[in-house]
Amino acid sequence: MNRITQPGPQGTWVIPEGREMEAAQRLAAFETARQRLTERQWELAGRMEELKAQGKQKTAQFREAFGEKLTIQNLLQLWETYGVR
């Protein structure tokens, strides 16, 4: 990935002149991805609750949903570690 931002003074970041639109588009893409991942977390939690209510915690469906939920959770937690909220 080619960075758009450059380190500035006192821990700030600078966007080079002429690259503002590119930076805004990249930020928008990230925000869309993060929103979709958060929504998917809720979908998976609901699906897992349905399966649990049916006593299907040991099924492949449940385990796949659980694995996907953990993967998304780890990714969101990694972003949170770097202050990306």
N, C-alpha and C positions, 0 to 999 in steps of 0.2 A: 504494500500500500504506500503510495506517495503521500506524505503529509502535506496538508495545506497550511496548518498553523505552525508558527515558529515561536520558540520561547522568547518571552519579553522580560522586562525588568520585574523584580520582586515576585516571581512565580506566576506572572500573568502570561497570556498568550496573545500573539499578534497575527492578524490575517493580512497577508501582503495585498497591496493595492491591486485591484483588478481581479482578485480571486474571491471576492465577497459572495457572489452568486453561487459559485462552486461550493464554497464552505456552507452556505445556507442549504443547498440541495443535499449535501452529505449529512448535515444535521437532521434535516427533515426525513431522510431515508432511515437514519438511526432511530429517530423518534417513532416512526411508523413500525419499524421492526420491534422495538421494545414494547410498544402498545400491543402488537399482535401476540408477542410471547406472553405478556401478562394475561391477555384474554384467553390464550390457549391453556394457561395454568388453571384458570377457572373452569374451562370446559373439561379438562382432564379430571379435576377434583370432583366435578359433578358426575362424570361418567364412572369414576371409581366408587363413589357413594352408591350409585345405582347397582353396580356389580356387587358391592359389599352387601347391600340389602338383599340381594338374591343369593347370597352365600357363595359367590363366585370369585373369592379372593385368590384362589390358586389357579385360575384359568390363564391362558396365554393372553387374552384380551386385557385382563387386569394387570398382568406383569408388564406388558408392553406400555400400557398407559402410565404405570408407575415409573418405568424407566424413562419415558419421555418427560414426565413431570420432574424427575430428579435432574435430568440433563438441563432442562430450561431453568430450574431453580439454581443450579450451579452457575450457569451463564449469567443470570441476573445478579447473583451474588458476586461474581467476579467483577462485573461492571460497577456494582455498588462499592466494592473495595477501592476502585479507582475514582470514586466520586461521580460516576456517571449515573444520574438518577432520572 
